[in-house]
Amino acid sequence: MRNNFCKTPLWECNDELVRVAQGARPADLVIRHASLVSVTTHEVLPDTDIAVARGRVAYLGLGEHTAEHCIGPDTQVVDARGLYAAPGLMDSHIHIESAMIGPAEYARAVVPHGTTGIFCDPHEVGNVAGMEGVRAMFDDARRTPLKAMMTPPSCVPAVTGVEDTGAEITAADIADSMAWDNVVGLGEMMNFPGILAGEKNAIDEVRETLKADRVVTGHFPSPDRDRGLNAYVAAGVSSCHESGGFDEVLAKLRLGMYVQLRQGSAWLNLPGYLPQLVASGVDTRLCLLCSDDNHPHTLVDEGHMDRILRTAVELGLDPVTALQMATINCAQYFGLAHDMGSITPGKCADIVLLDDLEGFHARKVFIDGELVAEDGRALFSPSPYEWPDFMTHTMRLGFVPTPETFRFDACGRADGTARVRAMGIEPGDTLTRDIVVEVPVRDGALLADPGHDILKVCVFDRHHGEAGTRSQGFVTGFGIHGALAQTVSHDAHNLLVMGDNDEDMALAARTLAECGGGEVAVADGKVLALVELPVCGLMSTERVEVVAEKVAGARRAWEQMGCTMPSPFMTMGVMSLACVPELRLTNRGYVNCLTFEMESLLVE
């Protein structure tokens, strides 16, 4: 695959690199006396010099050899004594929109942590604004040094026939996108039921990707380790980030899949399988690291890939192996290892100088040989991006929410109680349980039962105005008093409202309708916290630090309302994700995500 993410193609500058390596031409940059993390040999090589020209590594001074012969009067020389030089870190699967900021601001947040490349799937924006919205995302991304490599969204909608999105992406759209210069593969194929059933659009999207010699990234949370998983891999899907335990990781590795080991803000999967993976002694060449979804406060307070590396090492993974998973393994999977993923001659000079291999604190970050971040601070500052109007006016409810909007008809049930289907939430996981609970019936209406942690949930189509549909359900596990609403509700990103009383739910819904989308917490008729996300109802136009502070305010409001789970905003946001077991609520109603059939609210 031709690499369009480097400053200079190798074919254009290889003769110059030859001269630099032999001392016939001075280097642009020489990093001296570093401990080089060799991800190609799993070694740490002391007192190494690195010479860079035209944005690429020209020479490594190993052992008794030095790069003194590469230094001229204008060469920038960096003394890296006491520091470790590692390849720039890569996130193998990320949704930028989860950080509630645009790509350029995302770059400013993550590059100081040593991240030089991300493989991003913009399917959140795709579900709201289609491929034109995706194009706008990457127009913004190009304004920074971060290498934002795209895997266009494959599942818009995530599962056909069970929800309504703001756009639809077809195999023809995917075929067109494969010619874009920033596309390296297909975004996660969440519609695994469609692949297994031979659904034409899903299969054709995979075909168009394979025809373009790109990889197909996956999403297979099914318990099927036999025929279903074999069929999914045989179709051409070659990676997966949805593994709940070591048995799933091992099953996928044995079938030749690359497994993206995930540690995001809410989906904290590494502790569930990494220690067993380490103890097993299984070869990890097909293991990658990814974050999938990061909240802004995670990026500001804890970091990005450096945070994941710290966690992996704390769980027993060798630090060089961990770095391989965040560099060369990732580059090899996406077909870019001829240019990226290691500090070796000819490769892009994407280099991070680290204090140590435990905390992974980045002292200096170079992308294509240029210093872009130092001591936790980005050395670039993109101006605010002018988002197109069609991405900033996406709240089309077609009505004004009132308390009556949130009345659940008991369908003739007498006052007392009724059995209803509910989503059982598991903190820190994307999975939900399909359970039956009893709720009060009064004056012909089904009520929430906060005393038993049973809340109402509603989903409103926000894309199609008066023609849009809405649904009602119940959920357990959040433990709040009041109401919460958000337009970040994967993957259709319709308006999702949850609460224990109709008045607060109505206020929460109206607040988001008026500000263009976001996240709001309400209790006793008062707005406790609001995060405005006017771009597609998903992203802010403010700095990540400002957004993080607003999200922190929302988190404090959740706690004030009684919620104790980690990252409840993200957990709430996947209650509509119809491609993950067991039960979800979309704007069309309950979806059984094992059979992919609609389910009733009331249980006879």
C-alpha positions as CSV (number, residue, x, y, z in Angstrom):
1,M,0.0,0.0,0.0
2,R,1.3,3.4,-0.9
3,N,1.7,5.5,2.3
4,N,0.3,9.0,2.0
5,F,1.0,9.9,5.6
6,C,4.7,10.6,5.5
7,K,6.4,13.9,4.8
8,T,8.4,12.5,1.8
9,P,7.9,9.2,0.0
10,L,10.9,6.9,0.2
11,W,11.2,6.7,-3.6
12,E,11.6,10.4,-3.7
13,C,14.4,10.7,-1.1
14,N,16.2,7.3,-1.0
15,D,19.3,8.7,-2.8
16,E,19.6,11.4,-0.2
17,L,19.3,8.9,2.7
18,V,22.1,6.8,1.1
19,R,24.4,9.9,1.2
20,V,23.4,10.8,4.7
21,A,24.0,7.3,6.0
22,Q,27.6,7.4,4.5
23,G,28.4,10.9,5.7
24,A,28.3,12.5,2.2
25,R,25.4,14.7,3.2
26,P,24.5,16.1,6.7
27,A,21.4,14.9,8.4
28,D,18.6,17.3,9.3
29,L,18.3,15.8,12.8
30,V,20.5,13.6,14.9
31,I,19.3,12.1,18.2
32,R,22.3,11.0,20.3
33,H,22.9,8.5,23.1
34,A,19.4,7.1,23.3
35,S,18.4,3.7,24.5
36,L,16.7,2.4,21.4
37,V,13.7,0.2,21.8
38,S,14.2,-2.2,18.9
39,V,10.7,-3.5,18.2
40,T,12.1,-5.6,15.3
41,T,14.3,-7.7,17.6
42,H,12.7,-7.2,21.0
43,E,15.8,-5.5,22.4
44,V,16.8,-2.3,24.1
45,L,20.0,-1.1,22.5
46,P,22.0,1.3,24.7
47,D,23.8,4.5,23.5
48,T,22.3,4.6,20.0
49,D,22.4,7.5,17.6
50,I,19.6,8.2,15.1
51,A,20.2,10.3,12.0
52,V,17.2,11.7,10.2
53,A,16.8,13.4,6.8
54,R,13.7,14.4,4.8
55,G,11.5,13.1,7.6
56,R,13.0,9.6,7.5
57,V,15.6,7.6,9.4
58,A,18.8,7.5,7.4
59,Y,21.2,5.8,9.9
60,L,21.4,4.1,13.2
61,G,24.6,4.3,15.2
62,L,24.7,1.0,17.1
63,G,27.3,-0.3,19.5
64,E,30.6,1.4,19.0
65,H,29.3,3.2,15.9
66,T,28.0,6.8,16.1
67,A,26.2,9.3,13.9
68,E,29.0,12.0,14.2
69,H,29.7,11.6,10.5
70,C,26.1,12.7,9.8
71,I,26.3,16.0,11.7
72,G,26.8,19.2,9.8
73,P,26.7,22.9,10.7
74,D,22.9,23.1,10.4
75,T,22.1,19.7,11.8
76,Q,19.8,19.8,14.9
77,V,21.4,17.6,17.6
78,V,19.3,16.3,20.5
79,D,21.0,14.7,23.5
80,A,18.8,11.8,24.6
81,R,21.1,10.5,27.2
82,G,19.0,8.7,29.9
83,L,15.9,8.5,27.6
84,Y,14.4,5.7,25.6
85,A,13.7,6.2,21.9
86,A,10.6,4.3,20.8
87,P,8.6,4.3,17.6
88,G,5.7,6.7,17.7
89,L,2.7,5.1,19.3
90,M,-0.4,4.1,17.3
91,D,-4.0,3.5,18.3
92,S,-5.2,0.6,16.2
93,H,-8.9,1.5,16.6
94,I,-10.4,4.7,17.8
95,H,-13.6,6.8,17.4
96,I,-12.4,10.4,17.7
97,E,-16.0,11.6,18.4
98,S,-16.1,9.8,21.7
99,A,-13.7,12.5,23.1
100,M,-16.4,15.1,22.1
101,I,-13.8,17.1,20.1
102,G,-12.8,17.4,16.5
103,P,-9.8,15.7,15.0
104,A,-7.5,18.7,15.1
105,E,-8.2,19.2,18.8
106,Y,-7.9,15.5,19.3
107,A,-4.4,15.7,17.9
108,R,-3.4,18.5,20.2
109,A,-4.6,16.3,23.1
110,V,-2.9,13.0,22.2
111,V,0.4,13.9,20.4
112,P,2.1,15.1,23.6
113,H,1.5,11.6,25.1
114,G,3.6,10.0,22.3
115,T,0.8,9.2,19.9
116,T,1.9,9.8,16.3
117,G,-0.8,7.8,14.4
118,I,-4.4,6.8,14.9
119,F,-6.6,4.4,12.9
120,C,-9.9,6.1,13.2
121,D,-13.4,4.9,12.3
122,P,-15.7,8.0,12.1
123,H,-18.9,6.0,12.2
124,E,-20.4,8.3,14.8
125,V,-20.4,11.2,12.4
126,G,-21.2,8.9,9.5
127,N,-24.5,7.9,11.2
128,V,-25.5,11.5,11.6
129,A,-24.0,13.2,8.5
130,G,-23.0,10.5,6.1
131,M,-19.8,10.4,4.0
132,E,-19.8,14.2,3.5
133,G,-19.6,14.5,7.3
134,V,-16.7,12.0,7.2
135,R,-14.9,14.1,4.6
136,A,-15.3,17.2,6.8
137,M,-13.7,15.3,9.7
138,F,-10.6,14.6,7.8
139,D,-10.4,18.0,6.3
140,D,-10.0,19.1,10.0
141,A,-7.5,16.3,10.7
142,R,-5.2,17.3,7.9
143,R,-4.4,20.5,9.7
144,T,-2.2,18.8,12.3
145,P,1.0,16.6,12.3
146,L,-0.9,13.6,13.7
147,K,-1.3,10.8,11.2
148,A,-5.0,10.3,11.1
149,M,-5.5,7.1,9.0
150,M,-9.1,6.4,8.2
151,T,-11.2,3.2,8.1
152,P,-14.5,4.5,6.6
153,P,-17.7,3.4,8.5
154,S,-19.1,0.1,7.3
155,C,-22.3,-0.1,9.4
156,V,-24.5,2.9,8.9
157,P,-26.9,1.9,10.3
158,A,-25.2,-0.6,12.6
159,V,-27.8,-3.3,12.0
160,T,-30.3,-2.9,9.3
161,G,-34.0,-2.8,10.0
162,V,-33.9,-2.0,13.7
163,E,-33.1,1.7,14.0
164,D,-33.2,5.0,12.0
165,T,-30.0,7.0,11.4
166,G,-29.3,10.3,9.8
167,A,-27.6,8.7,6.8
168,E,-26.9,5.5,5.1
169,I,-23.6,4.2,3.8
170,T,-23.6,1.6,1.0
171,A,-21.1,-0.6,-0.7
172,A,-20.9,1.9,-3.5
173,D,-19.9,4.6,-1.0
174,I,-17.2,2.3,0.4
175,A,-15.9,1.5,-3.1
176,D,-15.6,5.3,-3.7
177,S,-13.8,5.9,-0.4
178,M,-11.2,3.3,-1.1
179,A,-9.7,5.8,-3.6
180,W,-9.3,8.5,-0.9
181,D,-5.7,9.1,0.0
182,N,-6.3,8.7,3.8
183,V,-8.1,5.4,3.7
184,V,-6.3,2.2,4.9
185,G,-9.1,-0.2,5.5
186,L,-12.8,-0.7,6.3
187,G,-14.2,0.4,9.7
188,E,-15.4,-2.2,12.1
189,M,-17.9,-4.6,10.5
190,M,-20.3,-4.6,13.4
191,N,-23.0,-6.2,11.3
192,F,-21.6,-9.7,11.8
193,P,-25.2,-11.2,11.6
194,G,-25.3,-9.7,8.1
195,I,-22.0,-11.3,7.1
196,L,-23.1,-14.7,8.5
197,A,-26.4,-14.4,6.6
198,G,-24.8,-13.3,3.4
199,E,-26.5,-9.9,3.4
200,K,-25.6,-8.3,0.1
201,N,-24.5,-4.8,1.3
202,A,-22.4,-6.1,4.1
203,I,-20.7,-8.7,1.9
204,D,-20.2,-6.2,-0.9
205,E,-18.6,-3.7,1.5
206,V,-16.1,-6.3,2.4
207,R,-15.5,-7.2,-1.2
208,E,-14.9,-3.6,-2.3
209,T,-12.3,-3.3,0.5
210,L,-10.5,-6.5,-0.4
211,K,-10.5,-5.5,-4.1
212,A,-8.7,-2.3,-3.1
213,D,-6.1,-4.4,-1.2
214,R,-7.2,-2.9,2.2
215,V,-7.9,-4.7,5.5
216,V,-11.4,-5.2,7.0
217,T,-11.5,-4.5,10.7
218,G,-14.1,-6.3,12.8
219,H,-16.4,-6.4,15.7
220,F,-17.5,-9.9,16.8
221,P,-18.9,-10.1,20.4
222,S,-20.8,-13.3,19.7
223,P,-20.1,-16.4,22.0
224,D,-19.8,-18.5,18.8
225,R,-16.2,-19.8,18.6
226,D,-17.0,-22.4,15.9
227,R,-18.9,-22.0,12.7
228,G,-19.9,-18.3,13.1
229,L,-16.4,-17.1,14.0
230,N,-14.8,-19.2,11.2
231,A,-17.3,-17.9,8.7
232,Y,-16.7,-14.3,9.8
233,V,-12.9,-14.6,9.4
234,A,-13.3,-16.5,6.1
235,A,-15.4,-13.6,4.7
236,G,-12.3,-11.4,5.0
237,V,-12.6,-9.7,8.4
238,S,-9.1,-9.8,9.9
239,S,-9.2,-8.1,13.3
240,C,-11.5,-7.6,16.3
241,H,-11.5,-5.4,19.4
242,E,-14.6,-7.0,21.0
243,S,-13.3,-9.8,23.2
244,G,-14.7,-10.3,26.7
245,G,-12.2,-12.9,28.0
246,F,-9.1,-14.8,27.3
247,D,-10.9,-17.7,25.6
248,E,-12.2,-15.2,23.0
249,V,-8.8,-13.7,22.4
250,L,-7.2,-17.1,22.0
251,A,-10.0,-18.4,19.6
252,K,-9.5,-15.4,17.4
253,L,-5.7,-15.6,17.4
254,R,-5.9,-19.3,16.5
255,L,-8.0,-18.4,13.4
256,G,-5.4,-15.8,12.3
257,M,-7.2,-12.7,13.4
258,Y,-5.4,-9.7,14.8
259,V,-6.8,-9.0,18.2
260,Q,-7.1,-5.4,19.4
261,L,-6.7,-5.5,23.1
262,R,-8.8,-2.7,24.4
263,Q,-8.5,-0.3,27.3
264,G,-10.7,2.8,26.9
265,S,-12.5,5.1,29.3
266,A,-15.4,2.8,30.0
267,W,-14.4,-0.5,28.3
268,L,-11.7,-1.7,30.7
269,N,-10.9,-5.0,29.1
270,L,-7.2,-5.5,29.6
271,P,-7.5,-6.8,33.2
272,G,-10.0,-9.4,32.0
273,Y,-7.6,-11.2,29.7
274,L,-4.1,-9.8,29.5
275,P,-2.7,-11.6,32.6
276,Q,-3.9,-14.9,31.2
277,L,-2.5,-14.0,27.8
278,V,0.9,-13.3,29.3
279,A,0.8,-16.5,31.4
280,S,-0.1,-18.6,28.4
281,G,3.1,-17.8,26.5
282,V,1.1,-17.5,23.2
283,D,2.8,-15.6,20.5
284,T,1.6,-11.9,20.5
285,R,2.6,-10.9,17.0
286,L,-1.1,-10.6,16.1
287,C,-2.0,-8.5,19.2
288,L,-2.5,-4.8,19.0
289,L,-3.5,-2.2,21.6
290,C,-6.4,0.1,21.1
291,S,-8.6,2.5,23.1
292,D,-11.8,2.4,21.0
293,D,-13.5,5.2,23.0
294,N,-11.9,7.9,25.2
295,H,-13.6,10.5,27.2
296,P,-12.0,14.0,27.2
297,H,-11.2,13.8,30.9
298,T,-9.3,10.5,30.3
299,L,-7.1,12.2,27.7
300,V,-6.5,15.3,29.8
301,D,-6.0,13.6,33.2
302,E,-4.5,10.2,32.3
303,G,-3.2,10.2,28.7
304,H,-3.8,8.1,25.6
305,M,-1.6,5.2,24.4
306,D,0.9,5.9,27.2
307,R,-1.9,5.2,29.6
308,I,-2.7,1.8,28.0
309,L,1.0,0.9,28.0
310,R,1.2,1.7,31.7
311,T,-1.8,-0.5,32.4
312,A,-0.4,-3.4,30.2
313,V,2.9,-3.4,32.0
314,E,1.2,-3.2,35.4
315,L,-0.7,-6.3,34.4
316,G,2.5,-8.2,33.7
317,L,3.2,-7.6,30.0
318,D,6.8,-7.1,29.1
319,P,7.3,-3.4,28.1
320,V,9.0,-4.0,24.8
321,T,6.2,-6.5,23.9
322,A,3.7,-3.8,24.9
323,L,5.4,-1.3,22.6
324,Q,5.4,-3.8,19.8
325,M,1.6,-4.0,20.1
326,A,1.4,-0.2,19.8
327,T,3.8,0.2,16.9
328,I,5.2,-2.5,14.6
329,N,2.3,-5.0,15.0
330,C,-0.2,-2.2,14.2
331,A,1.8,-1.0,11.2
332,Q,2.1,-4.6,9.9
333,Y,-1.6,-5.2,10.2
334,F,-2.6,-2.1,8.2
335,G,0.1,-2.8,5.5
336,L,2.2,0.2,6.5
337,A,5.3,-1.5,8.1
338,H,7.4,-0.6,5.1
339,D,7.2,3.0,6.2
340,M,6.1,3.1,9.8
341,G,6.2,1.2,13.1
342,S,9.9,0.9,13.8
343,I,13.0,3.1,14.1
344,T,15.0,1.6,11.3
345,P,16.6,3.1,8.2
346,G,14.2,4.3,5.5
347,K,11.2,4.5,7.9
348,C,9.4,7.7,8.8
349,A,11.1,9.4,11.8
350,D,8.1,9.1,14.1
351,I,9.9,8.9,17.4
352,V,9.0,9.4,21.0
353,L,11.7,10.0,23.7
354,L,10.5,8.4,26.9
355,D,11.6,8.8,30.5
356,D,11.3,5.1,31.2
357,L,9.5,1.9,30.2
358,E,7.1,1.9,33.1
359,G,5.4,5.3,33.1
360,F,6.0,5.9,29.4
361,H,6.1,9.7,30.0
362,A,7.0,11.4,26.7
363,R,9.7,14.0,26.9
364,K,9.8,14.8,23.2
365,V,7.7,13.7,20.2
366,F,8.9,13.8,16.6
367,I,6.6,13.2,13.6
368,D,8.5,12.9,10.3
369,G,11.6,14.2,12.1
370,E,9.9,17.4,13.3
371,L,9.6,18.1,17.0
372,V,5.8,18.5,17.6
373,A,5.5,18.1,21.3
374,E,7.7,18.5,24.4
375,D,7.2,17.8,28.1
376,G,3.4,17.2,27.7
377,R,2.7,20.3,25.5
378,A,1.8,20.3,21.8
379,L,4.0,22.7,19.8
380,F,1.1,23.2,17.3
381,S,-2.2,25.0,17.9
382,P,-4.8,24.6,15.2
383,S,-7.4,27.4,14.9
384,P,-11.1,26.6,15.4
385,Y,-12.5,24.6,12.4
386,E,-15.4,26.0,10.5
387,W,-17.8,23.1,10.4
388,P,-20.4,23.1,7.6
389,D,-24.0,24.1,8.5
390,F,-25.4,20.6,7.8
391,M,-23.2,19.3,10.7
392,T,-24.3,22.0,13.2
393,H,-28.1,21.8,12.8
394,T,-28.9,18.1,13.5
395,M,-31.6,18.3,16.2
396,R,-34.7,17.6,14.2
397,L,-37.2,16.2,16.7
398,G,-40.3,17.7,15.1
399,F,-42.0,18.3,18.5
400,V,-41.4,19.9,21.9
401,P,-40.9,17.4,24.7
402,T,-43.4,17.7,27.7
403,P,-44.0,15.5,30.7
404,E,-46.8,13.8,28.8
405,T,-44.3,12.7,26.2
406,F,-42.8,10.4,28.8
407,R,-46.0,8.7,29.9
408,F,-45.8,4.9,29.4
409,D,-49.3,3.5,28.6
410,A,-50.0,0.3,30.7
411,C,-52.2,-1.0,27.8
412,G,-55.2,-1.6,30.1
413,R,-53.3,-3.1,33.1
414,A,-55.1,-2.4,36.4
415,D,-53.4,-0.4,39.1
416,G,-50.8,-2.5,40.9
417,T,-47.8,-3.9,39.1
418,A,-46.8,-5.2,35.7
419,R,-44.0,-7.3,34.3
420,V,-41.8,-5.5,31.8
421,R,-38.7,-6.3,29.9
422,A,-35.6,-4.2,31.0
423,M,-31.9,-3.8,30.1
424,G,-29.6,-4.9,32.9
425,I,-26.4,-2.8,32.9
426,E,-23.0,-4.2,33.8
427,P,-20.6,-1.4,34.9
428,G,-17.5,-1.2,32.8
429,D,-18.8,-3.4,30.0
430,T,-20.6,-3.0,26.7
431,L,-22.9,-6.0,27.3
432,T,-26.4,-5.7,28.8
433,R,-28.7,-8.4,30.2
434,D,-32.2,-9.1,29.0
435,I,-34.2,-9.3,32.3
436,V,-37.8,-9.1,33.4
437,V,-38.8,-6.8,36.3
438,E,-42.0,-5.6,38.0
439,V,-42.9,-1.9,37.8
440,P,-45.8,0.0,39.4
441,V,-49.0,0.7,37.4
442,R,-51.0,3.8,38.4
443,D,-53.8,5.5,36.5
444,G,-53.2,3.4,33.5
445,A,-49.4,4.2,33.2
446,L,-46.3,2.3,33.8
447,L,-44.0,4.0,36.3
448,A,-40.3,4.0,37.2
449,D,-39.4,2.3,40.5
450,P,-36.3,4.1,41.8
451,G,-36.5,2.3,45.1
452,H,-35.6,-0.9,43.1
453,D,-33.3,1.0,40.7
454,I,-35.7,0.7,37.8
455,L,-35.6,3.7,35.5
456,K,-37.6,4.7,32.4
457,V,-35.7,5.0,29.1
458,C,-36.9,6.7,25.9
459,V,-35.3,6.9,22.4
460,F,-36.4,9.6,19.9
461,D,-35.5,9.7,16.3
462,R,-33.8,13.2,16.0
463,H,-33.0,13.0,12.3
464,H,-36.3,12.9,10.5
465,G,-38.5,15.5,12.2
466,E,-42.2,14.8,12.5
467,A,-41.8,11.5,10.6
468,G,-39.5,10.1,13.3
469,T,-40.5,7.3,15.6
470,R,-39.9,6.9,19.4
471,S,-39.7,4.0,21.8
472,Q,-40.0,3.3,25.5
473,G,-38.2,0.9,27.9
474,F,-36.7,0.3,31.3
475,V,-33.2,-0.1,32.6
476,T,-31.5,-1.2,35.9
477,G,-28.0,-0.5,37.2
478,F,-27.6,3.3,37.2
479,G,-29.2,4.1,40.6
480,I,-30.0,7.7,39.9
481,H,-32.7,10.2,41.0
482,G,-33.6,12.7,38.3
483,A,-33.0,12.4,34.6
484,L,-30.2,12.2,32.1
485,A,-30.3,12.8,28.4
486,Q,-27.7,12.6,25.6
487,T,-27.4,12.6,21.8
488,V,-24.3,10.4,22.0
489,S,-26.2,7.2,21.8
490,H,-24.5,4.6,19.6
491,D,-24.7,4.2,16.8
492,A,-27.7,6.1,15.4
493,H,-27.1,8.9,17.9
494,N,-30.8,9.6,18.4
495,L,-32.0,11.4,21.5
496,L,-31.7,9.1,24.5
497,V,-33.5,10.1,27.8
498,M,-33.4,8.2,31.1
499,G,-34.9,9.0,34.4
500,D,-37.2,8.3,37.4
501,N,-39.8,11.0,36.7
502,D,-41.5,12.5,33.6
503,E,-40.9,16.2,34.5
504,D,-37.2,15.9,34.8
505,M,-37.0,13.8,31.6
506,A,-38.9,16.4,29.7
507,L,-36.6,19.2,30.9
508,A,-33.5,17.2,30.0
509,A,-34.9,16.5,26.4
510,R,-35.8,20.1,25.8
511,T,-32.4,21.4,27.0
512,L,-30.6,19.3,24.4
513,A,-33.1,20.1,21.7
514,E,-32.4,23.8,22.3
515,C,-28.6,23.6,22.4
516,G,-28.0,21.3,19.5
517,G,-27.2,18.1,21.4
518,G,-24.9,16.9,24.0
519,E,-25.2,15.6,27.5
520,V,-27.4,16.9,30.4
521,A,-28.2,16.0,34.0
522,V,-31.4,17.2,35.6
523,A,-32.8,16.7,39.1
524,D,-35.9,18.2,40.8
525,G,-36.5,20.6,38.0
526,K,-33.0,22.0,37.9
527,V,-30.2,21.5,35.3
528,L,-27.2,20.2,37.3
529,A,-24.7,19.9,34.4
530,L,-24.7,20.5,30.6
531,V,-22.1,19.6,28.0
532,E,-23.1,21.3,24.7
533,L,-22.0,19.3,21.6
534,P,-23.3,21.3,18.6
535,V,-21.4,19.4,15.9
536,C,-23.6,16.5,15.0
537,G,-24.7,16.4,18.6
538,L,-21.4,14.6,19.1
539,M,-18.6,17.1,19.3
540,S,-17.8,20.5,20.9
541,T,-16.0,23.4,19.2
542,E,-14.1,24.2,22.4
543,R,-10.7,23.1,23.7
544,V,-10.4,19.6,25.1
545,E,-9.5,21.0,28.6
546,V,-12.8,23.0,28.6
547,V,-14.8,20.0,27.4
548,A,-13.1,17.8,30.0
549,E,-14.0,20.3,32.8
550,K,-17.7,20.3,31.6
551,V,-17.7,16.5,31.5
552,A,-16.2,16.4,35.0
553,G,-19.1,18.6,36.1
554,A,-21.5,16.1,34.5
555,R,-19.7,13.3,36.3
556,R,-20.1,15.1,39.6
557,A,-23.8,15.5,38.8
558,W,-24.1,11.8,38.1
559,E,-22.5,11.1,41.5
560,Q,-24.8,13.6,43.2
561,M,-27.8,11.8,41.6
562,G,-26.6,8.5,43.0
563,C,-24.6,6.8,40.3
564,T,-21.4,5.0,41.2
565,M,-20.3,3.2,38.0
566,P,-17.2,4.2,36.0
567,S,-17.9,6.4,32.9
568,P,-21.7,6.2,33.2
569,F,-22.1,8.5,30.2
570,M,-20.4,6.0,27.9
571,T,-22.3,3.1,29.5
572,M,-25.6,4.9,28.9
573,G,-24.6,5.8,25.4
574,V,-24.5,2.1,24.3
575,M,-28.0,1.3,25.4
576,S,-29.0,1.7,21.8
577,L,-26.1,-0.2,20.3
578,A,-28.0,-2.9,18.5
579,C,-25.0,-5.0,17.5
580,V,-23.9,-6.0,21.0
581,P,-25.8,-8.6,23.2
582,E,-28.2,-9.0,24.8
583,L,-31.0,-6.4,24.8
584,R,-31.0,-2.8,23.4
585,L,-33.5,0.0,22.9
586,T,-33.5,1.9,19.6
587,N,-36.0,4.4,18.3
588,R,-38.0,1.5,17.0
589,G,-38.2,-0.5,20.3
590,Y,-36.4,-3.3,22.0
591,V,-34.0,-5.4,19.9
592,N,-32.9,-8.9,21.0
593,C,-29.3,-8.7,19.9
594,L,-28.9,-12.5,19.9
595,T,-31.8,-13.2,17.5
596,F,-32.1,-9.7,16.1
597,E,-35.8,-9.7,16.5
598,M,-37.9,-6.9,18.1
599,E,-39.2,-7.6,21.6
600,S,-42.2,-6.2,23.4
601,L,-42.1,-4.0,26.5
602,L,-44.8,-5.7,28.4
603,V,-44.3,-9.4,29.3
604,E,-47.4,-11.5,29.5
